[in-house]
Amino acid sequence: MSQPVGRPTPITNAAHFQQPSGMPIHKYGPYEAVAIPDRTWPEQRITKAPRWLSTDLRDGNQALIDPMSPARKREMFDLLVRMGYKEIEVGFPSSGETDFHFVRSIIEEGAIPEDVTISVLTQAREELIERTVESLRGAHRATVHLYNATAPTFRRVVFRGTKEQVRQIAVDGTRLVMEYADKLLGDETVFGYQYSPEIFTDTELDFALEVCEGVMDVWQPEEGREIILNLPATVERSTPSTHADRFEWMSRNLSRREHVCLSVHPHNDRGTAVAAAELAIMAGADRIEGCLFGQGERTGNVDLVTLGMNLFSQGVDPQIDFSQIDEIRRTSEYCNQMEVHPRHPYAGDLVYTAFSGSHQDAIKKGFDAMEATAAAAGKTVDDIEWAVPYLPIDPKDVGRSYEAVIRVNSQSGKGGIAYVLKNDHKLDLPRRMQIEFSRIIQAKTDAEGGEVTPTAIWSVFQDEYLPNPHNAWGRIQLRSGQTTTDKDGTDTLTVEAVVDGADTVLTGTGNGPISAFFDALQSIGIDVRLLDYQEHTMSEGASAQAASYIECAIDGQVLWGIGIDANTTRASLKAVISAVNRAAR
């Protein structure tokens, strides 16, 4: 059957246009799925914050081009404490004097609050374990985190050991940690233990379980004596769903589960670390290890800021204070000497910013609706549920001002420009006036390119609509006006003004001040017809100013004018003059 003339041929299969990439896909295999048909994690929801551990000072620091100086480390540690992190991995003290002395400094200087547990990492060699435990002398609360490689590639290529030999390394290392803790640490230290089978995502599940059980047989977790089993995705290998399956399988099969803190440590090689961490919590994990803003090796550790703010955005208290997110970001950038991307979730410079005209319009209407809903309920905007298009949270809740919410460039529309004027200058422009002024701004952005700042928008608005003594453009400048009303309701208006540079008195009559002023303008050859009139107060109180908006037909042109004055009549007269002066430009 032939296609009708003038109509394009429909696309029936878009995939037809895709071609083989030519890349060496034969070098890579699929990830291994987990046989767990009765998985329960898809039905779960996260309703409370997990335990958090920041590894900014260890995993994050070791991934820096220029590792933190002692001063930058201390700055980061103090930030983490202020934010509310109760478990902080502070270093790898057996790796060198720098980390060892930093751990000693925060203990000896009393920098660690008594409710904060510091954690230190070690490999499973005796001399390293001894040095690691020694660094913790005098700490209030401390955990030694021991790891060894359990994945097949490491067993075969790096260590050339059997499964039993690898398991024995973990068991012997655990025993040594306990021995040195008993020998070197006093009763003043609440001591804990953490073990990680490295790399969990590449290790056979049954073998990871076997090693963890061997470690627990030595540590003997019981009531009041937990063990942290950390299952690291040191290299992210699978979809977040498969990662969750692995956690549910381990959570189901671990003995003494009630005494185990199951910890998730995702990296971001596939770009899904946040999702992997959230799904692991749904699958039974109790604790998340990560770094602020996803700092870490290669593509980074999981981002603790995004994870915490994701909870906040769903009405769950993250138990971490993100209310000054710019301070957190600045401190992190100083300590890491690395910038946070402007599009980084929740914290980037542009994440609450809309350039698109349709987005700006929706955001402005959202703010207006929030104010109306709150007023109708007799509440403040902060007391009702947040519901503004394109803004998952209220930027004010993380210390951002609304100034950055809408930025104007060549793609922007009337909504964004109107928002800037309302938010910064309390001017609620009528819709048709929004359209008129947006065209003026559009012409500026088309001519000059780039972004138009709120300051520039206000400058253009003043120049276009608000003549003043410092910018006295136009035929007419108002000096004073007085209205009288006779018995039949007719208003007589007398206006003192400067017209074309000369002092002039204009007089007119009508059924209101605006009508009377239109009549007065006839005497100097200006024919004005009212199309629309709106006004509003700009603030509360006796000294509040009013804004008047007048749409007029003037000598074949349709133009808006605006007047601002504490007196509503003077505001309306100024609005007429604004429109008339614009017509004469």
C-alpha positions in Angstrom: 0.0 0.0 0.0 1.5 3.3 -1.0 2.1 6.1 1.5 -0.3 9.1 1.2 1.3 12.0 -0.7 2.8 14.6 1.5 3.1 12.5 4.6 6.5 11.3 6.0 7.1 7.6 6.3 6.6 6.5 10.0 9.5 5.0 11.9 8.6 1.5 12.8 11.8 0.3 14.5 14.2 2.9 15.9 16.7 0.1 16.7 17.1 -0.5 13.0 19.4 2.5 12.8 21.8 1.4 15.5 25.0 -0.2 14.3 27.6 -2.4 16.0 30.2 -0.3 17.8 33.3 -2.2 16.7 34.5 -2.1 20.3 36.2 -5.3 21.8 33.2 -6.5 23.7 34.5 -10.1 23.6 36.9 -9.1 26.4 34.2 -8.7 29.0 31.7 -11.0 30.6 28.3 -10.4 32.3 28.0 -10.2 36.0 26.8 -13.2 38.0 23.2 -13.1 39.1 22.1 -14.3 42.5 19.6 -17.2 42.8 17.2 -15.7 45.3 13.7 -15.9 43.7 11.9 -15.0 47.0 13.8 -11.8 47.5 12.1 -9.3 49.8 14.0 -6.1 49.3 11.9 -4.7 46.4 9.0 -4.4 48.9 11.0 -2.4 51.5 11.2 1.3 52.1 13.9 3.2 53.9 12.1 4.8 56.9 15.0 5.7 59.1 18.6 6.7 58.7 21.3 4.0 58.6 24.4 4.2 60.6 27.0 6.3 58.8 30.7 6.1 58.6 32.8 8.7 56.8 36.0 7.5 55.2 37.0 10.9 53.9 40.2 10.9 55.9 41.2 7.4 54.8 39.7 6.1 51.6 39.0 9.7 50.3 42.4 11.0 51.3 44.4 8.2 49.7 42.7 9.0 46.4 43.9 12.6 46.3 46.6 13.9 43.9 47.9 15.9 46.9 46.9 14.1 50.1 45.7 16.3 52.9 48.1 18.1 55.2 47.6 17.7 58.9 45.8 21.0 59.0 43.5 20.1 56.2 42.8 16.7 57.8 41.9 18.4 61.1 39.6 20.8 59.2 37.8 17.8 57.6 37.6 15.9 60.9 36.1 18.9 62.7 33.6 19.4 59.8 32.5 15.7 60.0 32.0 16.0 63.8 30.0 19.2 63.4 27.7 17.6 60.8 27.0 14.8 63.2 28.9 11.8 62.0 29.4 9.3 64.9 31.8 6.9 63.1 34.8 8.4 61.3 37.6 6.4 59.7 40.6 8.6 60.4 43.4 6.9 58.7 45.7 4.0 57.9 48.2 4.5 60.8 50.5 1.7 59.8 51.0 3.2 56.3 53.4 5.9 57.5 54.1 8.5 60.2 51.7 11.1 58.8 48.6 9.0 59.4 49.9 7.7 62.7 50.7 11.1 64.1 47.3 12.5 62.9 45.5 9.8 64.9 47.6 10.5 67.9 47.0 14.2 67.6 43.2 14.1 67.7 43.3 11.7 70.6 45.9 13.7 72.7 44.3 17.1 71.9 40.9 15.9 73.0 39.4 16.6 69.5 37.2 13.5 69.6 33.8 13.8 71.3 33.1 10.9 73.6 30.1 9.7 71.5 32.2 9.6 68.3 34.0 6.3 67.4 37.2 6.6 65.3 38.1 3.8 63.0 41.5 2.8 61.6 42.3 0.5 58.8 45.0 -2.3 58.7 46.0 -5.2 56.6 46.3 -8.6 58.2 50.1 -8.5 59.0 51.2 -8.7 62.6 53.6 -5.7 62.6 50.9 -3.6 60.9 48.3 -4.7 63.3 50.5 -3.8 66.3 51.3 -0.3 65.0 47.6 0.2 64.2 46.4 -0.7 67.7 49.2 1.3 69.2 47.9 4.5 67.5 44.6 4.2 69.5 46.0 4.4 73.0 43.8 6.6 75.1 40.9 6.9 72.7 37.4 6.8 74.1 35.8 4.7 71.4 37.8 3.0 68.6 37.4 0.3 66.0 40.1 -1.6 64.1 39.1 -2.3 60.6 40.9 -5.3 59.1 40.7 -6.5 55.5 42.2 -9.1 53.2 41.6 -9.9 49.6 39.2 -12.8 49.0 38.3 -12.4 45.4 39.3 -15.1 42.9 41.5 -12.8 40.8 43.5 -11.8 43.9 43.8 -15.3 45.1 45.1 -16.5 41.7 47.1 -13.5 40.5 48.2 -11.5 43.5 48.6 -13.9 46.4 48.6 -17.2 44.6 46.9 -18.8 47.6 44.1 -21.3 48.1 40.7 -20.5 49.7 41.8 -22.0 52.9 45.0 -19.9 53.0 43.0 -16.8 52.4 40.4 -17.7 55.1 43.3 -18.3 57.5 44.7 -14.9 56.9 41.4 -13.3 58.0 41.1 -15.6 61.0 44.7 -15.1 62.2 44.5 -11.3 61.6 41.4 -11.2 63.8 43.1 -13.0 66.6 46.1 -10.7 66.4 43.8 -7.6 66.6 42.3 -9.0 69.8 45.6 -9.9 71.3 47.1 -6.5 70.7 44.0 -4.7 71.9 44.2 -6.6 75.2 47.9 -5.8 75.4 48.0 -2.1 74.4 44.6 -0.6 75.2 43.3 0.2 78.6 39.8 0.1 80.1 39.2 3.7 79.1 38.8 2.5 75.4 35.5 1.0 74.2 37.0 -1.2 71.5 35.3 -2.6 68.4 36.2 -4.7 65.4 35.4 -4.6 61.7 36.2 -7.0 59.0 36.0 -6.7 55.2 36.3 -9.5 52.6 37.9 -7.6 49.7 36.5 -7.4 46.9 33.1 -8.6 48.0 31.5 -7.9 44.7 33.9 -10.3 43.0 34.0 -12.9 45.7 31.9 -16.1 45.6 29.0 -15.6 48.0 29.5 -18.9 49.7 33.2 -18.2 50.2 32.6 -14.7 51.5 30.2 -16.2 54.0 32.7 -18.9 55.0 35.4 -16.3 55.7 33.1 -14.0 57.7 31.9 -17.0 59.8 35.5 -17.9 60.5 36.2 -14.3 61.6 33.2 -14.4 63.9 34.2 -17.7 65.4 37.3 -15.9 66.7 35.7 -12.6 67.7 32.6 -14.3 69.2 30.0 -11.6 68.8 27.2 -11.6 71.4 25.0 -9.2 73.3 26.9 -6.0 73.8 29.8 -7.2 71.6 28.9 -6.6 68.0 31.0 -7.2 65.0 30.9 -5.0 61.9 31.1 -7.0 58.7 31.7 -4.6 55.8 31.0 -6.0 52.3 32.8 -3.6 49.9 32.0 -3.0 46.3 35.6 -1.8 45.9 34.9 -2.1 42.2 31.3 -1.7 41.2 30.4 -4.7 39.0 26.7 -5.1 38.6 23.4 -3.4 38.6 22.2 -2.1 42.0 19.5 -4.8 42.0 22.1 -7.6 41.9 24.1 -5.8 44.6 21.0 -5.8 46.8 20.5 -9.6 46.1 24.0 -10.2 47.4 23.2 -8.3 50.6 19.9 -10.1 51.1 21.6 -13.4 50.6 24.4 -12.6 53.1 21.9 -11.1 55.6 19.8 -14.3 55.5 22.7 -16.7 55.8 25.0 -15.1 58.4 24.8 -16.8 61.8 24.6 -14.5 64.9 22.9 -12.0 62.6 21.5 -10.1 65.5 25.0 -9.2 66.7 26.3 -8.3 63.3 26.3 -4.7 61.9 26.2 -5.4 58.2 28.0 -2.5 56.4 27.9 -1.5 52.7 30.9 0.3 51.1 30.0 1.0 47.4 32.3 2.6 44.8 30.9 4.3 41.7 32.6 2.5 38.7 29.2 2.0 37.0 27.8 5.3 38.2 25.2 3.7 40.4 26.8 3.7 43.9 24.0 5.8 45.5 21.3 3.4 44.2 23.4 0.4 45.2 23.7 1.7 48.7 20.0 2.5 49.1 19.0 -0.9 47.7 21.5 -2.7 50.0 19.9 -0.9 53.0 16.5 -2.2 51.8 18.1 -5.7 51.5 19.3 -5.7 55.1 22.4 -3.6 55.5 22.6 -1.5 58.6 25.4 0.9 57.8 26.9 2.9 54.9 30.5 3.9 54.4 31.3 6.7 52.0 32.7 10.2 51.5 31.3 13.7 51.2 30.5 14.4 47.5 31.7 11.0 46.4 35.4 11.6 46.9 37.5 8.4 46.5 39.5 6.2 44.2 38.7 6.2 40.4 35.1 7.3 40.1 34.8 7.7 43.9 33.2 6.3 47.0 29.5 6.5 47.4 28.4 10.1 48.1 27.2 10.6 51.7 25.7 14.0 50.9 23.4 12.7 48.2 22.4 9.7 50.3 21.6 11.9 53.3 19.7 14.5 51.3 17.8 11.8 49.5 16.4 10.7 52.9 15.7 14.4 53.8 13.8 14.9 50.6 11.5 12.0 51.5 10.8 13.3 55.0 13.3 11.0 56.8 15.7 12.6 59.2 19.3 11.7 58.0 20.6 12.5 61.5 23.3 14.5 59.7 23.1 18.3 59.5 23.2 19.5 55.9 21.6 22.9 56.6 24.7 24.9 55.6 25.6 22.9 52.5 27.8 25.6 50.9 30.0 25.7 54.0 30.3 21.9 53.8 31.2 22.1 50.1 33.7 24.9 50.6 35.4 23.0 53.4 35.5 19.8 51.4 37.0 21.6 48.4 39.7 23.2 50.6 40.6 19.9 52.3 40.5 17.8 49.1 41.8 20.6 46.7 39.2 19.4 44.3 36.1 21.2 43.1 32.5 20.0 43.5 30.8 19.9 40.1 28.2 22.7 39.6 25.6 20.0 38.7 26.4 17.8 41.8 23.1 16.8 43.5 21.9 19.1 46.2 25.2 21.0 46.6 26.3 22.2 43.1 26.2 25.8 42.2 23.5 25.3 39.6 21.3 22.5 41.1 18.5 24.8 42.2 18.8 27.0 39.2 16.4 27.1 36.2 17.4 28.7 32.9 14.6 27.3 30.8 11.6 29.6 30.4 9.0 26.8 31.0 10.8 25.7 34.1 11.0 29.2 35.5 7.3 29.7 34.9 6.5 26.5 36.7 8.7 27.4 39.6 7.2 30.8 40.0 3.7 29.4 39.9 4.8 26.8 42.5 6.0 29.5 44.9 2.8 31.4 44.4 0.7 28.3 45.1 2.7 27.5 48.2 2.0 31.0 49.6 -1.7 30.8 48.8 -2.0 27.3 50.3 -0.2 28.4 53.5 -2.3 31.6 53.8 -5.5 29.6 53.4 -4.5 27.2 56.2 -3.3 30.0 58.5 0.2 28.7 58.4 3.6 29.7 57.1 5.2 28.2 54.0 7.6 26.3 56.2 4.7 24.6 58.0 3.2 22.9 54.9 4.4 20.1 52.6 6.9 21.3 50.0 5.5 21.2 46.5 7.3 23.4 43.9 7.9 22.0 40.4 11.5 21.2 39.6 12.7 21.8 43.1 12.8 18.5 45.1 13.6 20.4 48.3 13.3 24.0 49.5 16.8 25.5 48.8 16.4 27.5 52.0 16.6 24.3 54.0 20.3 23.9 53.0 21.2 27.5 53.4 20.7 28.6 49.8 18.9 31.9 49.1 16.2 32.1 46.4 18.4 34.4 44.4 20.0 31.5 42.7 16.9 29.6 41.9 16.2 31.3 38.6 18.9 32.6 36.3 18.0 34.4 33.1 19.7 33.8 29.8 18.6 33.5 26.1 16.5 30.4 26.9 14.6 32.1 29.7 11.0 33.2 29.7 8.7 35.5 31.5 8.4 33.2 34.5 12.0 33.5 35.4 12.2 37.3 35.0 8.9 37.8 36.9 10.3 35.6 39.7 13.4 37.7 40.0 11.4 40.9 40.2 8.9 39.5 42.7 11.5 37.8 44.9 14.1 40.6 44.9 11.8 43.7 44.5 8.3 42.6 45.6 6.8 43.4 42.2 4.2 40.9 41.1 3.9 41.8 37.4 0.6 41.0 35.6 0.9 38.3 33.1 0.8 40.4 30.0 3.3 42.8 31.5 5.6 39.8 32.1 5.3 38.9 28.4 6.1 42.5 27.4 9.2 42.8 29.7 10.5 39.3 28.9 10.7 40.4 25.2 12.9 43.4 26.3 15.2 41.1 28.3 15.2 38.6 25.4 16.4 41.3 23.0 19.2 42.1 25.5 20.3 38.4 25.8 20.1 37.9 22.0 22.3 41.0 21.5 24.8 40.4 24.2 24.7 36.6 24.8 25.3 34.9 28.2 23.4 35.3 31.4 21.5 38.3 32.7 22.0 38.8 36.4 19.2 39.9 38.7 21.0 43.2 39.1 21.0 43.7 35.4 17.3 42.7 35.1 16.5 45.4 37.7 18.6 48.0 35.9 16.8 47.3 32.6 13.4 47.3 34.3 14.1 50.7 36.0 15.4 52.2 32.8 12.3 50.9 30.9 9.5 51.7 33.4 10.7 53.7 36.4 12.1 57.2 35.6 13.6 58.9 38.7 15.5 62.1 39.5 18.7 60.3 38.6 17.2 58.9 35.4 14.6 61.5 34.4 13.7 60.3 31.0 10.4 61.0 29.1 8.1 63.9 28.4 6.5 64.1 31.8 7.8 64.1 35.4 5.2 64.2 38.2 5.6 66.8 41.0 2.3 66.6 42.8 -1.4 65.8 42.3 -4.6 66.6 44.1 -8.1 65.2 43.7 -11.4 66.6 44.7 -14.8 64.9 44.3 -18.1 66.8 43.8 -21.6 65.7 44.9 -22.3 63.7 41.8 -19.1 61.7 42.2 -17.1 63.4 39.5 -13.4 63.7 40.3 -11.4 66.7 39.5 -7.6 66.2 39.3 -5.0 68.9 39.4 -1.4 67.8 38.6 1.8 69.8 38.9 4.3 68.4 36.5 7.3 69.1 34.3 6.2 68.6 30.7 8.8 68.8 27.9 11.1 70.6 30.4 8.6 73.3 31.4 6.6 73.5 34.7 3.0 72.8 33.8 -0.3 72.5 35.6 -2.7 69.9 34.1 -6.4 69.7 35.1 -9.0 67.1 34.1 -12.2 65.4 35.3 -13.5 61.9 35.3 -15.0 59.1 37.3 -11.8 58.5 39.2 -8.2 59.8 39.4 -7.0 57.8 36.4 -9.9 58.8 34.2 -9.4 62.4 35.3 -5.7 62.2 34.4 -6.4 60.8 31.0 -8.7 63.9 30.5 -5.9 66.2 31.6 -3.4 64.6 29.2 -5.7 65.5 26.3 -4.8 69.1 26.8 -1.2 68.4 25.8 -2.2 66.3 22.9 -1.8 62.8 24.5 -4.7 60.4 23.8 -4.7 57.5 26.3 -7.2 54.7 26.8 -7.2 52.3 29.8 -7.0 48.6 29.0 -6.1 47.0 32.4 -5.3 48.2 35.9 -3.8 46.2 38.8 -2.2 47.1 42.1 -0.8 45.5 45.3 1.0 46.5 48.4 4.7 45.6 48.5 4.9 45.1 52.2 2.9 45.4 55.4 2.7 48.3 57.9 1.8 52.0 57.8 4.8 52.9 55.6 4.1 50.2 53.0 4.4 51.2 49.4 1.9 50.3 46.6 2.7 49.2 43.1 0.3 50.1 40.4 0.4 48.5 36.9 -1.5 50.1 34.0 -1.9 48.8 30.5 -2.8 51.6 28.1 -3.5 52.2 24.4 -1.5 55.3 23.4 -1.5 56.6 19.9 -1.9 53.1 18.4 0.6 51.4 20.8 -0.3 49.1 23.7 2.1 49.6 26.6 2.4 48.9 30.3 3.5 51.4 32.9 4.3 51.0 36.6 4.2 53.4 39.5 5.5 52.9 43.0 4.5 55.2 45.9 3.2 55.0 49.5 0.1 56.8 48.2 -2.0 54.6 45.9 -3.3 57.5 43.8 0.2 58.8 43.2 1.3 55.3 42.3 -1.4 55.1 39.7 -0.6 58.5 38.2 3.1 57.5 38.1 2.0 54.3 36.3 0.2 56.3 33.6 3.2 58.6 33.2 5.5 55.5 32.9 3.4 54.2 30.0 3.1 57.7 28.3 6.8 58.4 28.5 7.5 54.9 27.1 5.2 55.7 24.1 7.2 58.9 23.4 10.6 57.2 23.4 
